[in-house]
Amino acid sequence: MSFVKDANSGTICKILGHVVAADLKGSMNGTYNIMSKATPLNVQKNKGLCHGSKYLFSQYVGRSITLPCPKLEGYSKKEENIIWLKDCKDNVHTGTEYVIQKVEEKSAGYYLCVLPLENGGLQYNITRMLELTTKESVEPFKPKLIYPVEEQIELELGEKKEIECKAIVGYRMNGFCILYWIFNISGNDTVYENPERIVHEDNRISIIRPLVFTRIKAQHLNQLFECVLNCAETDQIGNIILLERGKSDTCPVVLLLIMTVAIFIIVSIVYVRFKIYFILCFRDFTSRDETLEDSKEYDAYVLLLKSSETLFSAKEETFASEILPAILEQKFGYRLCIFERDVLPGGASANDILSYINKCRRLIIVLCAECMADDSSMYELMAGLHQALVERLIKPILIEYNPVRDTTFLPLSLQLILRSNRRVKWRSASRSQNSYFWKKMRYLMPAKHINASEYSQNGRTIL
């Protein structure tokens, strides 16, 4: 507690722990040189720390601000000892300046900076009051064209229509923005602009410029009408196109759809028709070889269905034993198992036949006209069909050497193969090595790499 003498009344004033320092312009209750001969200190009775003149500061919410303790140039250089109080009660900082990194609404209030001084054993406080107010942060608004952007409007001929172009220009009227329409219609007595309107919406100002059609004519259709927003900050353009209701220009869309469907159908037909050629080209290009993936000894087992009638004709047997191996083996590199040629004499038992079938990847069945399998070939047929259709261990290939008109006498399993895509018909034109017959045979046979030098006699005819 300290005491100061009142020079006018001669009384002693009690100061409650603090002495408020006034500016150096003159005395209030007396002048005393307590700092130095060159620094007089004007003192008065304590009226509380939060009384006296204020220094005003203001900042937007969300930004930073630095609060200085003003007018301390004439005092001792001990600014680092300045104490900062919020609303004269909360100690918030100690130092020369108080920095608020991000101003909030609660940051507003009174800030007291206190510089403590000591002289002659007495404690004095130099104080400055700052008032901080906050303002709502307002981001700069860029004018924007709202409507139209790119619009198509369907109308009827003779109809009256008003189309409004709308733009938001900001929080207050922007004198640097204009809104107008551009169109190229000869004799525009039926099309004109109305004066712009200013509209206040959601604390923002909008400009509306109507375009009026007193009567829709044919010359208005499929024409471009542009609305232009011209501001100092930006230039934006929107447009509309008028279409006759019920007669929209859908021809390009329909035409594109038809062309897409037509192309899909053509591609599908071409693929189905030339599927075999595509796959054979792919095999040759990739040099794929399925015969390396298993332990089979033969690529196909050749089975000739013959009856007592066909024994008198050697055509079918010549085809099965000579023509097939001449092309499939010598030209395409396949290995066939032909019973009459490869089965050792005396090894015609049922078990031997089944064992040979199990060594093959395909079962080639040569079917002739009006043939009925006899007992010697019936076991081979049934064993092979069982492997192909039931156990799916071998894939069948049915060669129709002569046209078969009546298939009812054939086993049901063989009739199923006849109706499948694994049937190949022999014709007189099939004698050419490049005929469709041999291409489909290669397609149905396992993929096998053929050396180009070995497959050089294209087009050779089988005699």
Residue pairs with C-beta under 8 A, 6 or more apart in sequence:
1 14
1 15
1 16
1 17
2 15
2 19
2 122
2 123
3 12
3 13
3 14
3 15
4 12
4 13
4 15
4 19
4 29
4 30
4 32
4 43
5 11
5 12
5 13
5 30
6 12
6 13
6 29
6 30
7 27
7 29
7 30
7 31
8 29
8 30
13 29
13 45
15 43
15 45
15 46
16 46
17 46
17 123
18 46
18 49
18 125
18 127
19 43
19 44
19 46
19 124
19 125
20 43
20 44
20 46
20 47
20 49
20 51
20 52
20 125
20 127
21 41
21 42
21 43
21 124
21 125
21 126
21 127
22 28
22 42
22 43
22 44
23 42
23 71
24 40
24 42
24 74
26 42
27 42
28 42
28 43
28 44
29 43
29 44
29 45
30 43
31 40
31 41
31 42
32 40
32 41
32 43
33 39
33 40
33 41
34 41
34 119
34 120
34 122
34 124
35 41
35 75
35 76
35 117
35 119
39 74
39 75
41 124
43 124
48 88
49 85
49 88
49 112
49 114
49 125
49 127
50 87
50 88
50 110
50 112
50 129
52 127
52 129
53 129
54 110
54 129
54 130
54 131
55 70
55 128
55 129
55 130
55 131
56 130
56 131
56 133
57 65
57 67
57 130
57 131
57 132
57 133
58 132
58 133
58 134
58 135
59 65
59 100
59 103
59 132
59 134
59 135
60 103
60 134
60 135
60 136
60 137
60 138
61 103
61 104
61 105
61 134
61 135
61 136
61 137
62 102
62 103
62 137
63 102
63 103
63 137
64 99
64 100
64 101
64 102
64 103
65 99
65 100
65 103
65 132
66 97
66 98
66 99
66 100
67 84
67 97
67 98
67 99
67 100
67 111
67 113
67 130
67 132
68 96
68 97
69 79
69 82
69 84
69 96
69 97
69 113
69 115
69 128
70 128
70 130
71 128
72 79
72 115
72 126
72 128
75 115
75 117
75 126
76 117
78 115
78 117
79 95
79 96
79 115
80 94
80 95
80 96
81 94
81 115
81 116
82 94
82 95
82 96
82 113
82 114
82 115
83 91
83 93
83 94
83 113
83 114
83 116
84 91
84 92
84 93
84 94
84 95
84 98
84 111
84 112
84 113
84 114
85 91
85 92
85 111
85 112
85 113
85 114
86 92
86 109
86 110
86 111
87 109
87 110
88 110
88 112
92 98
92 111
98 111
98 113
100 107
103 134
104 134
105 134
107 132
107 134
108 132
108 133
108 134
109 131
109 132
110 129
110 130
110 131
110 132
111 129
111 130
111 131
111 132
112 127
112 128
112 129
112 130
113 127
113 128
113 130
114 125
114 126
114 127
115 125
115 126
115 127
116 123
116 124
116 125
116 126
117 123
117 124
117 125
117 126
118 124
138 171
141 168
141 170
141 171
141 204
142 233
142 234
143 167
143 168
143 169
143 170
143 174
143 177
143 229
143 231
143 233
143 234
143 236
144 167
144 168
144 229
144 234
144 236
145 165
145 166
145 167
145 227
145 229
145 236
145 237
145 238
146 166
146 167
146 168
146 206
147 164
147 165
147 166
147 238
148 163
148 165
148 227
148 238
148 239
148 240
149 238
150 238
150 239
151 238
151 239
151 240
151 241
152 240
152 241
152 242
152 243
152 248
153 161
153 163
153 240
153 241
153 242
153 243
154 242
154 243
154 244
154 245
154 246
154 248
155 161
155 216
155 242
155 243
155 244
155 245
156 216
156 244
156 245
157 216
157 217
157 218
157 244
158 215
158 216
159 213
159 215
159 216
160 213
160 214
160 215
160 216
161 212
161 213
161 216
162 194
162 210
162 211
162 212
162 213
163 210
163 211
163 213
163 225
163 240
164 208
164 209
164 210
164 211
165 179
165 181
165 208
165 209
165 210
165 211
165 227
165 238
166 206
166 207
166 208
167 177
167 179
167 206
167 207
167 229
167 236
168 204
168 205
168 206
169 177
169 205
169 206
169 207
169 231
170 204
170 205
171 203
171 204
171 205
172 205
173 198
173 205
174 205
174 231
176 231
176 232
177 207
177 229
177 230
177 231
177 232
178 229
178 230
178 231
179 196
179 207
179 208
179 209
179 227
179 228
179 229
179 230
180 193
180 209
180 227
180 228
180 230
181 193
181 209
181 211
181 225
181 226
181 227
181 228
182 225
182 226
182 227
182 228
183 191
183 211
183 223
183 224
183 225
183 226
184 223
185 191
185 219
185 220
185 223
186 219
189 214
190 213
190 214
190 215
190 217
190 220
191 211
191 212
191 213
191 214
191 220
192 211
192 212
193 209
193 210
193 211
193 212
194 209
194 210
194 211
194 212
196 207
196 208
196 209
197 207
197 208
197 209
197 210
198 205
198 206
198 207
199 205
199 206
199 207
199 208
200 206
209 227
211 225
211 227
213 220
216 242
220 242
221 242
221 243
221 244
222 241
222 242
222 243
222 249
223 241
223 242
224 239
224 240
224 241
225 239
225 240
225 241
225 242
226 237
226 238
226 239
227 237
227 238
227 239
227 240
228 235
228 236
228 237
229 235
229 236
229 237
243 249
271 278
276 436
276 439
276 440
276 443
277 439
279 443
280 439
280 442
280 443
282 288
283 447
283 449
284 450
287 449
288 447
288 449
289 447
289 448
289 449
290 361
290 446
290 447
290 448
291 299
291 361
291 446
291 448
294 361
296 359
296 360
296 361
297 335
297 337
297 359
297 360
298 335
298 336
298 337
298 356
298 359
298 360
298 361
299 328
299 334
299 335
299 336
299 360
299 361
299 362
299 445
299 446
299 448
300 328
300 334
300 336
300 337
300 360
300 361
300 362
300 363
300 364
300 397
300 445
301 336
301 337
301 356
301 357
301 359
301 360
301 362
301 363
301 364
301 384
301 394
302 320
302 321
302 324
302 336
302 337
302 338
302 339
302 364
302 366
303 339
303 363
303 364
303 365
303 366
303 377
303 380
303 381
303 384
304 316
304 317
304 320
304 366
304 377
305 365
305 366
305 367
305 368
305 371
305 372
305 373
305 377
305 381
306 316
306 317
306 368
306 371
306 373
306 374
306 377
307 371
307 372
307 373
307 374
308 374
309 370
309 371
309 372
310 316
310 368
310 371
315 401
316 366
316 368
316 371
316 401
319 366
319 401
319 426
320 338
320 366
321 338
321 340
321 341
323 462
324 336
324 364
324 366
325 336
325 338
326 462
327 433
327 438
327 441
327 462
328 334
328 336
328 441
328 445
329 335
329 336
331 433
331 454
331 455
331 457
332 442
332 445
332 448
332 450
332 455
333 448
333 449
333 450
333 451
333 454
334 445
334 446
334 448
336 364
337 356
337 359
337 360
339 348
339 353
339 356
339 380
342 356
343 352
343 353
343 356
350 379
350 383
353 379
353 380
353 383
354 383
357 363
357 380
357 383
357 384
357 387
357 394
358 387
358 393
360 394
361 394
361 395
361 446
362 394
362 395
362 396
362 397
362 444
362 445
362 446
363 384
363 385
363 387
363 388
363 394
363 395
363 396
363 397
364 397
364 399
365 381
365 384
365 396
365 397
365 398
365 399
365 414
365 417
366 399
366 401
367 398
367 399
367 400
367 401
367 404
367 414
368 401
368 402
369 401
369 402
369 403
369 404
369 405
370 404
370 406
372 409
373 381
381 411
381 414
382 411
384 394
384 396
385 396
385 411
385 413
385 414
387 393
387 394
388 394
388 395
388 396
388 417
389 396
389 413
389 416
395 422
395 444
396 417
396 422
397 422
397 424
397 441
397 444
397 445
398 414
398 417
398 418
398 422
398 423
398 424
399 423
399 424
399 425
399 426
400 418
400 423
400 424
400 425
400 426
401 426
402 426
403 425
404 410
404 418
407 414
407 415
407 418
410 418
417 423
422 444
424 437
424 440
424 441
424 444
425 437
426 437
427 437
429 435
429 437
430 436
430 437
430 438
431 461
431 462
431 463
432 438
432 459
432 460
432 461
432 462
433 457
433 458
433 459
433 460
433 461
433 462
434 458
434 459
